[in-house]
Amino acid sequence: MTGKFLEVKDVCERYGISIHTLYEWTSANHIPHIKPRGKLLFREQDLVGWEESRLVGVANTKLL
């Protein structure tokens, strides 16, 4: 495994969510994560991709 890995507390701080919410997201496979040897980890590059996939863009919008 390569890249920077974040632990549960780091991800909770990153998104301003509770540990309970994060566990709900992982149980529902809502957020990318891995569980090597039972430890819940999050690869930072996967989270960045996940964040980017959720961006809402505005295309060809003219401001009045």
HTML snippet that shows the backbone in 3Dmol.js (N, CA, C, O; Angstrom):
<script src="https://3Dmol.org/build/3Dmol-min.js"></script>
<div id="view" style="width:600px;height:400px;position:relative"></div>
<script>
const pdb = `
ATOM      1  N   MET A   1       0.846  -1.181   0.000  1.00  0.00           N
ATOM      2  CA  MET A   1       0.000   0.000   0.000  1.00  0.00           C
ATOM      3  C   MET A   1       0.886   1.236   0.000  1.00  0.00           C
ATOM      4  O   MET A   1       1.828   1.353   0.783  1.00  0.00           O
ATOM      5  N   THR A   2       0.561   2.138  -0.885  1.00  0.00           N
ATOM      6  CA  THR A   2       1.356   3.357  -0.973  1.00  0.00           C
ATOM      7  C   THR A   2       0.465   4.575  -0.793  1.00  0.00           C
ATOM      8  O   THR A   2      -0.760   4.488  -0.885  1.00  0.00           O
ATOM      9  N   GLY A   3       1.093   5.699  -0.537  1.00  0.00           N
ATOM     10  CA  GLY A   3       0.360   6.944  -0.352  1.00  0.00           C
ATOM     11  C   GLY A   3       0.131   7.212   1.120  1.00  0.00           C
ATOM     12  O   GLY A   3       0.434   6.378   1.973  1.00  0.00           O
ATOM     13  N   LYS A   4      -0.403   8.382   1.406  1.00  0.00           N
ATOM     14  CA  LYS A   4      -0.669   8.776   2.784  1.00  0.00           C
ATOM     15  C   LYS A   4      -2.009   8.193   3.233  1.00  0.00           C
ATOM     16  O   LYS A   4      -3.008   8.266   2.517  1.00  0.00           O
ATOM     17  N   PHE A   5      -2.005   7.618   4.429  1.00  0.00           N
ATOM     18  CA  PHE A   5      -3.224   7.047   4.984  1.00  0.00           C
ATOM     19  C   PHE A   5      -3.696   7.872   6.167  1.00  0.00           C
ATOM     20  O   PHE A   5      -2.897   8.344   6.976  1.00  0.00           O
ATOM     21  N   LEU A   6      -5.001   8.037   6.251  1.00  0.00           N
ATOM     22  CA  LEU A   6      -5.613   8.768   7.356  1.00  0.00           C
ATOM     23  C   LEU A   6      -6.377   7.792   8.238  1.00  0.00           C
ATOM     24  O   LEU A   6      -6.924   6.796   7.764  1.00  0.00           O
ATOM     25  N   GLU A   7      -6.404   8.095   9.520  1.00  0.00           N
ATOM     26  CA  GLU A   7      -7.151   7.281  10.464  1.00  0.00           C
ATOM     27  C   GLU A   7      -8.529   7.890  10.688  1.00  0.00           C
ATOM     28  O   GLU A   7      -8.820   8.985  10.206  1.00  0.00           O
ATOM     29  N   VAL A   8      -9.366   7.177  11.415  1.00  0.00           N
ATOM     30  CA  VAL A   8     -10.745   7.589  11.652  1.00  0.00           C
ATOM     31  C   VAL A   8     -10.821   9.028  12.171  1.00  0.00           C
ATOM     32  O   VAL A   8     -11.588   9.832  11.641  1.00  0.00           O
ATOM     33  N   LYS A   9     -10.041   9.358  13.192  1.00  0.00           N
ATOM     34  CA  LYS A   9     -10.120  10.708  13.776  1.00  0.00           C
ATOM     35  C   LYS A   9      -9.752  11.786  12.755  1.00  0.00           C
ATOM     36  O   LYS A   9     -10.320  12.878  12.768  1.00  0.00           O
ATOM     37  N   ASP A  10      -8.795  11.472  11.867  1.00  0.00           N
ATOM     38  CA  ASP A  10      -8.380  12.431  10.841  1.00  0.00           C
ATOM     39  C   ASP A  10      -9.508  12.704   9.849  1.00  0.00           C
ATOM     40  O   ASP A  10      -9.743  13.848   9.460  1.00  0.00           O
ATOM     41  N   VAL A  11     -10.198  11.649   9.450  1.00  0.00           N
ATOM     42  CA  VAL A  11     -11.287  11.801   8.473  1.00  0.00           C
ATOM     43  C   VAL A  11     -12.473  12.525   9.106  1.00  0.00           C
ATOM     44  O   VAL A  11     -13.116  13.352   8.459  1.00  0.00           O
ATOM     45  N   CYS A  12     -12.761  12.217  10.361  1.00  0.00           N
ATOM     46  CA  CYS A  12     -13.843  12.921  11.063  1.00  0.00           C
ATOM     47  C   CYS A  12     -13.558  14.416  11.127  1.00  0.00           C
ATOM     48  O   CYS A  12     -14.454  15.230  10.907  1.00  0.00           O
ATOM     49  N   GLU A  13     -12.320  14.778  11.427  1.00  0.00           N
ATOM     50  CA  GLU A  13     -11.938  16.194  11.462  1.00  0.00           C
ATOM     51  C   GLU A  13     -12.005  16.817  10.082  1.00  0.00           C
ATOM     52  O   GLU A  13     -12.454  17.954   9.936  1.00  0.00           O
ATOM     53  N   ARG A  14     -11.567  16.090   9.071  1.00  0.00           N
ATOM     54  CA  ARG A  14     -11.554  16.592   7.695  1.00  0.00           C
ATOM     55  C   ARG A  14     -12.956  16.988   7.231  1.00  0.00           C
ATOM     56  O   ARG A  14     -13.130  18.007   6.563  1.00  0.00           O
ATOM     57  N   TYR A  15     -13.958  16.171   7.590  1.00  0.00           N
ATOM     58  CA  TYR A  15     -15.320  16.415   7.119  1.00  0.00           C
ATOM     59  C   TYR A  15     -16.251  16.990   8.180  1.00  0.00           C
ATOM     60  O   TYR A  15     -17.416  17.268   7.898  1.00  0.00           O
ATOM     61  N   GLY A  16     -15.741  17.171   9.405  1.00  0.00           N
ATOM     62  CA  GLY A  16     -16.574  17.724  10.465  1.00  0.00           C
ATOM     63  C   GLY A  16     -17.728  16.817  10.837  1.00  0.00           C
ATOM     64  O   GLY A  16     -18.845  17.286  11.056  1.00  0.00           O
ATOM     65  N   ILE A  17     -17.468  15.520  10.909  1.00  0.00           N
ATOM     66  CA  ILE A  17     -18.510  14.543  11.216  1.00  0.00           C
ATOM     67  C   ILE A  17     -18.120  13.748  12.466  1.00  0.00           C
ATOM     68  O   ILE A  17     -16.970  13.771  12.904  1.00  0.00           O
ATOM     69  N   SER A  18     -19.097  13.055  13.018  1.00  0.00           N
ATOM     70  CA  SER A  18     -18.836  12.221  14.191  1.00  0.00           C
ATOM     71  C   SER A  18     -18.286  10.857  13.756  1.00  0.00           C
ATOM     72  O   SER A  18     -18.394  10.462  12.594  1.00  0.00           O
ATOM     73  N   ILE A  19     -17.707  10.167  14.706  1.00  0.00           N
ATOM     74  CA  ILE A  19     -17.210   8.811  14.436  1.00  0.00           C
ATOM     75  C   ILE A  19     -18.373   7.918  14.022  1.00  0.00           C
ATOM     76  O   ILE A  19     -18.238   7.085  13.126  1.00  0.00           O
ATOM     77  N   HIS A  20     -19.512   8.097  14.679  1.00  0.00           N
ATOM     78  CA  HIS A  20     -20.702   7.297  14.349  1.00  0.00           C
ATOM     79  C   HIS A  20     -21.094   7.473  12.879  1.00  0.00           C
ATOM     80  O   HIS A  20     -21.374   6.499  12.179  1.00  0.00           O
ATOM     81  N   THR A  21     -21.108   8.721  12.427  1.00  0.00           N
ATOM     82  CA  THR A  21     -21.443   9.000  11.022  1.00  0.00           C
ATOM     83  C   THR A  21     -20.441   8.341  10.084  1.00  0.00           C
ATOM     84  O   THR A  21     -20.827   7.751   9.075  1.00  0.00           O
ATOM     85  N   LEU A  22     -19.159   8.438  10.412  1.00  0.00           N
ATOM     86  CA  LEU A  22     -18.141   7.840   9.557  1.00  0.00           C
ATOM     87  C   LEU A  22     -18.322   6.328   9.472  1.00  0.00           C
ATOM     88  O   LEU A  22     -18.195   5.747   8.394  1.00  0.00           O
ATOM     89  N   TYR A  23     -18.616   5.692  10.596  1.00  0.00           N
ATOM     90  CA  TYR A  23     -18.850   4.246  10.574  1.00  0.00           C
ATOM     91  C   TYR A  23     -20.085   3.891   9.744  1.00  0.00           C
ATOM     92  O   TYR A  23     -20.107   2.860   9.073  1.00  0.00           O
ATOM     93  N   GLU A  24     -21.108   4.741   9.789  1.00  0.00           N
ATOM     94  CA  GLU A  24     -22.289   4.518   8.938  1.00  0.00           C
ATOM     95  C   GLU A  24     -21.898   4.606   7.464  1.00  0.00           C
ATOM     96  O   GLU A  24     -22.323   3.781   6.655  1.00  0.00           O
ATOM     97  N   TRP A  25     -21.085   5.610   7.115  1.00  0.00           N
ATOM     98  CA  TRP A  25     -20.648   5.774   5.724  1.00  0.00           C
ATOM     99  C   TRP A  25     -19.843   4.572   5.254  1.00  0.00           C
ATOM    100  O   TRP A  25     -20.027   4.100   4.132  1.00  0.00           O
ATOM    101  N   THR A  26     -18.948   4.072   6.111  1.00  0.00           N
ATOM    102  CA  THR A  26     -18.126   2.930   5.702  1.00  0.00           C
ATOM    103  C   THR A  26     -18.978   1.664   5.590  1.00  0.00           C
ATOM    104  O   THR A  26     -18.768   0.856   4.686  1.00  0.00           O
ATOM    105  N   SER A  27     -19.929   1.487   6.496  1.00  0.00           N
ATOM    106  CA  SER A  27     -20.802   0.310   6.446  1.00  0.00           C
ATOM    107  C   SER A  27     -21.623   0.288   5.164  1.00  0.00           C
ATOM    108  O   SER A  27     -21.907  -0.777   4.617  1.00  0.00           O
ATOM    109  N   ALA A  28     -22.000   1.463   4.694  1.00  0.00           N
ATOM    110  CA  ALA A  28     -22.795   1.580   3.472  1.00  0.00           C
ATOM    111  C   ALA A  28     -21.911   1.699   2.224  1.00  0.00           C
ATOM    112  O   ALA A  28     -22.420   1.882   1.118  1.00  0.00           O
ATOM    113  N   ASN A  29     -20.591   1.594   2.402  1.00  0.00           N
ATOM    114  CA  ASN A  29     -19.637   1.786   1.300  1.00  0.00           C
ATOM    115  C   ASN A  29     -19.837   3.124   0.603  1.00  0.00           C
ATOM    116  O   ASN A  29     -19.697   3.238  -0.614  1.00  0.00           O
ATOM    117  N   HIS A  30     -20.164   4.119   1.392  1.00  0.00           N
ATOM    118  CA  HIS A  30     -20.383   5.476   0.866  1.00  0.00           C
ATOM    119  C   HIS A  30     -19.068   6.221   0.669  1.00  0.00           C
ATOM    120  O   HIS A  30     -18.986   7.137  -0.149  1.00  0.00           O
ATOM    121  N   ILE A  31     -18.053   5.834   1.410  1.00  0.00           N
ATOM    122  CA  ILE A  31     -16.761   6.517   1.362  1.00  0.00           C
ATOM    123  C   ILE A  31     -15.665   5.469   1.151  1.00  0.00           C
ATOM    124  O   ILE A  31     -15.730   4.393   1.747  1.00  0.00           O
ATOM    125  N   PRO A  32     -14.666   5.755   0.322  1.00  0.00           N
ATOM    126  CA  PRO A  32     -13.612   4.759   0.088  1.00  0.00           C
ATOM    127  C   PRO A  32     -12.759   4.524   1.335  1.00  0.00           C
ATOM    128  O   PRO A  32     -12.312   5.465   1.990  1.00  0.00           O
ATOM    129  N   HIS A  33     -12.549   3.260   1.640  1.00  0.00           N
ATOM    130  CA  HIS A  33     -11.769   2.900   2.813  1.00  0.00           C
ATOM    131  C   HIS A  33     -11.185   1.504   2.640  1.00  0.00           C
ATOM    132  O   HIS A  33     -11.587   0.752   1.752  1.00  0.00           O
ATOM    133  N   ILE A  34     -10.244   1.177   3.493  1.00  0.00           N
ATOM    134  CA  ILE A  34      -9.682  -0.166   3.515  1.00  0.00           C
ATOM    135  C   ILE A  34      -9.618  -0.613   4.968  1.00  0.00           C
ATOM    136  O   ILE A  34      -9.665   0.204   5.888  1.00  0.00           O
ATOM    137  N   LYS A  35      -9.510  -1.929   5.160  1.00  0.00           N
ATOM    138  CA  LYS A  35      -9.453  -2.474   6.516  1.00  0.00           C
ATOM    139  C   LYS A  35      -8.353  -3.525   6.606  1.00  0.00           C
ATOM    140  O   LYS A  35      -8.639  -4.714   6.745  1.00  0.00           O
ATOM    141  N   PRO A  36      -7.088  -3.088   6.527  1.00  0.00           N
ATOM    142  CA  PRO A  36      -6.016  -4.076   6.667  1.00  0.00           C
ATOM    143  C   PRO A  36      -5.919  -4.540   8.122  1.00  0.00           C
ATOM    144  O   PRO A  36      -5.822  -3.731   9.045  1.00  0.00           O
ATOM    145  N   ARG A  37      -5.949  -5.836   8.297  1.00  0.00           N
ATOM    146  CA  ARG A  37      -5.876  -6.423   9.651  1.00  0.00           C
ATOM    147  C   ARG A  37      -6.907  -5.838  10.597  1.00  0.00           C
ATOM    148  O   ARG A  37      -6.647  -5.697  11.792  1.00  0.00           O
ATOM    149  N   GLY A  38      -8.073  -5.497  10.073  1.00  0.00           N
ATOM    150  CA  GLY A  38      -9.166  -4.998  10.899  1.00  0.00           C
ATOM    151  C   GLY A  38      -9.106  -3.534  11.278  1.00  0.00           C
ATOM    152  O   GLY A  38     -10.006  -3.036  11.954  1.00  0.00           O
ATOM    153  N   LYS A  39      -8.057  -2.828  10.857  1.00  0.00           N
ATOM    154  CA  LYS A  39      -7.934  -1.396  11.181  1.00  0.00           C
ATOM    155  C   LYS A  39      -8.501  -0.569  10.037  1.00  0.00           C
ATOM    156  O   LYS A  39      -8.112  -0.752   8.883  1.00  0.00           O
ATOM    157  N   LEU A  40      -9.403   0.325  10.346  1.00  0.00           N
ATOM    158  CA  LEU A  40     -10.052   1.166   9.340  1.00  0.00           C
ATOM    159  C   LEU A  40      -9.134   2.315   8.946  1.00  0.00           C
ATOM    160  O   LEU A  40      -8.754   3.133   9.783  1.00  0.00           O
ATOM    161  N   LEU A  41      -8.778   2.371   7.654  1.00  0.00           N
ATOM    162  CA  LEU A  41      -7.899   3.416   7.126  1.00  0.00           C
ATOM    163  C   LEU A  41      -8.486   4.001   5.853  1.00  0.00           C
ATOM    164  O   LEU A  41      -9.308   3.383   5.177  1.00  0.00           O
ATOM    165  N   PHE A  42      -8.039   5.208   5.550  1.00  0.00           N
ATOM    166  CA  PHE A  42      -8.516   5.929   4.372  1.00  0.00           C
ATOM    167  C   PHE A  42      -7.313   6.472   3.626  1.00  0.00           C
ATOM    168  O   PHE A  42      -6.518   7.224   4.190  1.00  0.00           O
ATOM    169  N   ARG A  43      -7.174   6.098   2.365  1.00  0.00           N
ATOM    170  CA  ARG A  43      -6.056   6.598   1.571  1.00  0.00           C
ATOM    171  C   ARG A  43      -6.421   7.998   1.093  1.00  0.00           C
ATOM    172  O   ARG A  43      -7.470   8.204   0.483  1.00  0.00           O
ATOM    173  N   GLU A  44      -5.543   8.954   1.377  1.00  0.00           N
ATOM    174  CA  GLU A  44      -5.838  10.357   1.076  1.00  0.00           C
ATOM    175  C   GLU A  44      -6.174  10.574  -0.397  1.00  0.00           C
ATOM    176  O   GLU A  44      -7.104  11.318  -0.709  1.00  0.00           O
ATOM    177  N   GLN A  45      -5.440   9.943  -1.303  1.00  0.00           N
ATOM    178  CA  GLN A  45      -5.714  10.144  -2.734  1.00  0.00           C
ATOM    179  C   GLN A  45      -7.091   9.609  -3.120  1.00  0.00           C
ATOM    180  O   GLN A  45      -7.720  10.144  -4.033  1.00  0.00           O
ATOM    181  N   ASP A  46      -7.570   8.567  -2.444  1.00  0.00           N
ATOM    182  CA  ASP A  46      -8.920   8.068  -2.705  1.00  0.00           C
ATOM    183  C   ASP A  46      -9.968   9.063  -2.226  1.00  0.00           C
ATOM    184  O   ASP A  46     -10.993   9.258  -2.878  1.00  0.00           O
ATOM    185  N   LEU A  47      -9.705   9.691  -1.080  1.00  0.00           N
ATOM    186  CA  LEU A  47     -10.642  10.687  -0.562  1.00  0.00           C
ATOM    187  C   LEU A  47     -10.708  11.908  -1.471  1.00  0.00           C
ATOM    188  O   LEU A  47     -11.785  12.463  -1.693  1.00  0.00           O
ATOM    189  N   VAL A  48      -9.560  12.327  -1.997  1.00  0.00           N
ATOM    190  CA  VAL A  48      -9.542  13.474  -2.913  1.00  0.00           C
ATOM    191  C   VAL A  48     -10.378  13.154  -4.153  1.00  0.00           C
ATOM    192  O   VAL A  48     -11.162  13.991  -4.601  1.00  0.00           O
ATOM    193  N   GLY A  49     -10.218  11.966  -4.702  1.00  0.00           N
ATOM    194  CA  GLY A  49     -11.018  11.557  -5.862  1.00  0.00           C
ATOM    195  C   GLY A  49     -12.500  11.496  -5.530  1.00  0.00           C
ATOM    196  O   GLY A  49     -13.342  11.899  -6.332  1.00  0.00           O
ATOM    197  N   TRP A  50     -12.813  10.987  -4.336  1.00  0.00           N
ATOM    198  CA  TRP A  50     -14.198  10.896  -3.882  1.00  0.00           C
ATOM    199  C   TRP A  50     -14.797  12.296  -3.743  1.00  0.00           C
ATOM    200  O   TRP A  50     -15.940  12.527  -4.139  1.00  0.00           O
ATOM    201  N   GLU A  51     -14.027  13.225  -3.184  1.00  0.00           N
ATOM    202  CA  GLU A  51     -14.483  14.610  -3.048  1.00  0.00           C
ATOM    203  C   GLU A  51     -14.744  15.232  -4.414  1.00  0.00           C
ATOM    204  O   GLU A  51     -15.775  15.870  -4.630  1.00  0.00           O
ATOM    205  N   GLU A  52     -13.799  15.040  -5.338  1.00  0.00           N
ATOM    206  CA  GLU A  52     -13.928  15.625  -6.675  1.00  0.00           C
ATOM    207  C   GLU A  52     -15.128  15.064  -7.423  1.00  0.00           C
ATOM    208  O   GLU A  52     -15.751  15.771  -8.215  1.00  0.00           O
ATOM    209  N   SER A  53     -15.455  13.805  -7.182  1.00  0.00           N
ATOM    210  CA  SER A  53     -16.597  13.201  -7.870  1.00  0.00           C
ATOM    211  C   SER A  53     -17.920  13.769  -7.363  1.00  0.00           C
ATOM    212  O   SER A  53     -18.959  13.591  -8.000  1.00  0.00           O
ATOM    213  N   ARG A  54     -17.884  14.447  -6.227  1.00  0.00           N
ATOM    214  CA  ARG A  54     -19.091  15.015  -5.648  1.00  0.00           C
ATOM    215  C   ARG A  54     -19.226  16.516  -5.863  1.00  0.00           C
ATOM    216  O   ARG A  54     -20.178  17.130  -5.381  1.00  0.00           O
ATOM    217  N   LEU A  55     -18.281  17.108  -6.584  1.00  0.00           N
ATOM    218  CA  LEU A  55     -18.380  18.540  -6.871  1.00  0.00           C
ATOM    219  C   LEU A  55     -19.536  18.805  -7.807  1.00  0.00           C
ATOM    220  O   LEU A  55     -19.792  18.046  -8.741  1.00  0.00           O
ATOM    221  N   VAL A  56     -20.224  19.884  -7.543  1.00  0.00           N
ATOM    222  CA  VAL A  56     -21.322  20.294  -8.408  1.00  0.00           C
ATOM    223  C   VAL A  56     -20.820  21.479  -9.205  1.00  0.00           C
ATOM    224  O   VAL A  56     -20.504  22.529  -8.645  1.00  0.00           O
ATOM    225  N   GLY A  57     -20.748  21.309 -10.506  1.00  0.00           N
ATOM    226  CA  GLY A  57     -20.222  22.359 -11.353  1.00  0.00           C
ATOM    227  C   GLY A  57     -21.322  23.179 -11.999  1.00  0.00           C
ATOM    228  O   GLY A  57     -22.458  22.730 -12.153  1.00  0.00           O
ATOM    229  N   VAL A  58     -20.958  24.364 -12.363  1.00  0.00           N
ATOM    230  CA  VAL A  58     -21.869  25.236 -13.088  1.00  0.00           C
ATOM    231  C   VAL A  58     -21.216  25.544 -14.418  1.00  0.00           C
ATOM    232  O   VAL A  58     -20.161  26.176 -14.472  1.00  0.00           O
ATOM    233  N   ALA A  59     -21.846  25.096 -15.487  1.00  0.00           N
ATOM    234  CA  ALA A  59     -21.275  25.288 -16.814  1.00  0.00           C
ATOM    235  C   ALA A  59     -22.073  26.316 -17.614  1.00  0.00           C
ATOM    236  O   ALA A  59     -23.304  26.328 -17.597  1.00  0.00           O
ATOM    237  N   ASN A  60     -21.355  27.151 -18.294  1.00  0.00           N
ATOM    238  CA  ASN A  60     -21.950  28.129 -19.199  1.00  0.00           C
ATOM    239  C   ASN A  60     -23.048  28.965 -18.530  1.00  0.00           C
ATOM    240  O   ASN A  60     -24.104  29.186 -19.123  1.00  0.00           O
ATOM    241  N   THR A  61     -22.812  29.413 -17.343  1.00  0.00           N
ATOM    242  CA  THR A  61     -23.771  30.242 -16.643  1.00  0.00           C
ATOM    243  C   THR A  61     -23.352  31.701 -16.782  1.00  0.00           C
ATOM    244  O   THR A  61     -22.208  32.063 -16.505  1.00  0.00           O
ATOM    245  N   LYS A  62     -24.292  32.526 -17.212  1.00  0.00           N
ATOM    246  CA  LYS A  62     -24.014  33.939 -17.334  1.00  0.00           C
ATOM    247  C   LYS A  62     -24.540  34.664 -16.099  1.00  0.00           C
ATOM    248  O   LYS A  62     -25.680  34.461 -15.681  1.00  0.00           O
ATOM    249  N   LEU A  63     -23.708  35.493 -15.536  1.00  0.00           N
ATOM    250  CA  LEU A  63     -24.134  36.294 -14.396  1.00  0.00           C
ATOM    251  C   LEU A  63     -24.805  37.554 -14.919  1.00  0.00           C
ATOM    252  O   LEU A  63     -24.332  38.179 -15.868  1.00  0.00           O
ATOM    253  N   LEU A  64     -25.907  37.912 -14.289  1.00  0.00           N
ATOM    254  CA  LEU A  64     -26.635  39.103 -14.713  1.00  0.00           C
ATOM    255  C   LEU A  64     -26.096  40.335 -14.036  1.00  0.00           C
ATOM    256  O   LEU A  64     -26.590  41.437 -14.274  1.00  0.00           O
TER     257      LEU A  64
END
`;
const viewer = $3Dmol.createViewer("view");
viewer.addModel(pdb, "pdb");
viewer.setStyle({}, {cartoon: {color: "spectrum"}});
viewer.zoomTo();
viewer.render();
</script>
